[in-house]
Amino acid sequence: MATMTSDFFVERLKAWGVTRIYGYSGDGINGVLGALQRADQAGEGIEFIQVRHEEMAAFMASAHAKFTGELGVCLATGGPGATHLLTGLYDAKLDHAPVLAIAGQAETTVRGGSYQQELNLDRIFADVADYVQEATAPAQVRHVTDRSIRIAVANNGVGVIVLPKDVQDEPYQAPKVAHGFTRSGVGYSRPLVVPQPRDLARAAELLNAGEKVAILIGAGARDGAEAVVRVADLLGAGVAKALLGKDVLSDELPFVTGAIGLLGTKPSWDMMQGADTLLMIGTGFPWAEFLPPDGKVRAVQIDIDAGMLGLRYPTEVNLHGGARETLEALIPLLQRKADRGWREQIEAGVADWWQTLEARAMAEAKPVNSQRVVWEMSPQLPADAIVTSDSGSCCNWYARDFKLKQGQRASLSGGLASMGAAVPYAIAAKFAHPERPVVALVGDGAMQMNNLAEMITVQKYWQRWADPRFVVCVFNNQDLNEVTWEQRVMEGNPRFPTTQDLPDVPYARFAELIGLKGIYVDRPEDLAPAWAAALASDRPVILEVKTDPEVAPLPPHLTLAEAKAFMGAMAKGDRGAGRVIAETARQLFKEVTG
């Protein structure tokens, strides 16, 4: 019996090292599903994880790439299944995670005929993908597959393969040794990219001349984490972290100032304002207003993507290279700074900040202070835990109050900042590392949007995992809280209940309904034992906490304009205005008025 094109395609995926696909079935991709079934029956299969929605499959593929360093793969039928993938694929694109998307398509014989579920998918995916191609003949599938995967991995981007139904089911034909054919191969090995010696010397001269050096790292610094610590020690520098770089260095290091930006810390803000020299490593941190003003510092940037160099700040020396190899080449040229006053100032600020965060977390709220939810979590997490966060106000507490230990991993939707990523990220983390405990921090808005459904995916698969610990912590404040505060602070408008109110959903009871464990907390003193119970559970848990929507997720430094806008919103009769001003907000207004 002749090999079908779909069988060859699955074999080619395996040759590239693909071991897992996240997806959802449909008639437009049935040929490939049949090939996966045949491969599985032959003991040569690829694990297929059935999600509840194709968008979640793409998020899982993105998270798989982040938590493993491997290619993430997702699959959907054509038409609506394919378009559902887009949000998760944009997440991968903006966070530089290598992902392959496989989409079905109407038969080639009806293309151009306004057929059911026939969309021009190559055009739809053109913006999100580094490479997208629809195969129209079996002999084309080999090079389309090879090129899509190689480009996605090499570029840390997205590759898309579109397979019409009839092509999947045709007998496979290898490309001929003839004109009009091309014969591709499998394999890619990432090179070491190191800047020119003269540029390294220029960077070292600049860094050696600085007296107050600040370092900013992102996810691109991960493989150079040890070298970052050595450089920071030589230069007497502090290290701030863009949100995607949160797990590059432990928050227990005394010179690590934590997150920067709208979700950042006061030590990071103070360091950037006081520095005379800036070194940025593997970061595309977007909010340039949190970096020093132009001309205030001399700056060096290291990035493997030349397109990111000099993009956020007018850097004097741009080093195109990988973080680890570039830093290792730079270190012998650096001089250890004898004056440690700047470093000591940074460390003192960090120590004070952790005390400030503890005081804020323990402040009274109605009923539970959302900051305390994460503050109580941190010390109880095992050293190998993986934490994911959704976008929204819970991300503030993830960024600031989660004190990450060495060896822990953490991530979220960074560049896209999409709601709905925390639970699919956590599921992918658990499949990638089934022996490690996983925690997802989710707002009630994202939980209602799509994460609640993916708990059914958890219920379906959790008994496969070597370690059953999987905790989804839901911040139930019945408010789209991040946007509420943006309305107040950025627009000067009072909260708009019509757009912001959320139904009160019994999340913990839902967990029990589907055979998982539910824990409900509405008293702050119950938080610590609730986390202990959740992390000791013999099955996945939804930990639902009734949190106070009036705990302000404000930036570490409030401008006078933002303070005035906020006060204007309060003056217009915002709900809870008096309590908001009296409690959390006043701590930050001192920085503006004092």
Buried (B, 14 or more C-beta within 10 A) or exposed (E): EEBBBBBBBBBBBBBBEBBBBBBBBBBBBBBBBBBBEBBBEEEEBBEBBEBBBBBBBBBBBBBBBBBBEBBBBBBBBBBEBBBBBBBBBBBBBBBBBBBBBBBBBBBBEBBEEEBEBBBEBBEBBEEBBBBBBBBBEBBBBBBBBBBBBBBBBBBBBBBBBBBBBBBBBBEBBEBEEEEEBEEEEBEBEEEEBBBEEEBBBBBBEBBBEBEBBBBBBBBBBBBBBEBBBBBBBBBBBBBBBBBBBBBBBBBEBBBBBBBBBBBBBBBBBBBBBBBBBBBBBBBBBBBEEBBBEEEBBBBBBBBBBEEBBBBBBEBBBBBBBBBBBBBBBBBEBBEEBEEEEBBEBBBEBBEEBBEBBBEBBBBEBBBBBBBBBBBBBBEBBBEBBBBBBBBBBBBBBBBBBBBBBEEBBBBBBBBBBBBBBBBBBBBBBBBBBBEBBBBBBBBBBBBBBBBBBBBBBBBBBBEEBEBBBBBBBBBBBBBBBBBBBBBBBBEBBBBBEEEBEBEEBBBBEBBEEBEBBBBBBEEBEBBBEBBEBBBEBEBBBBBBBBBBBBBBBBBBBBEEEBBBBBBBBBEEEBBBBEBBBEBBBEBBBEEBEE
